[in-house]
């Protein structure tokens, strides 16, 4: 493989990982918000 190809693959992988990371954080925050609401409703 040429250096250019490897560089492109690494950059694309980084973009995918960053997107997945952001989605994961949003999912966790949504779950936490939901949990807080359910807990307050029970009190």
LINQUIHU-V419245 format. One record per pair of residues at least 24 apart in sequence whose C-alpha atoms are under 6 Angstrom apart, sorted by the first residue. I is the first residue (numbers start at 1). J is the second residue. If there is no record, write none. Layout:
i | j
I | J
I | J
This chain:
none
